[in-house]
Amino acid sequence: MYSASMHEGMEGPHLFEITVKTNDPANAEKKLLVRANWAARDAKVRPTK
């Protein structure tokens, strides 16, 4: 399980790039891209798609 939290003032869209090591000698690493739109818990706006 992977979890993350943002400090106050860090709201908005983010793109996380996580490198994953594989057991495939021809492709030893893969990149996992995670797109997130963080909003404050008490935000009055809905996150965009």
C-alpha angles and dihedrals in degrees: 000000000000122000134175138182133198129222120239111285094029096102121134139059120339136177116209121196115201120186113217121195115222135195091236109109091202092054108024095170135033128189120230113202119202119189116198137171107208120205130182114257092243095042116139093207128079118236116254122246 
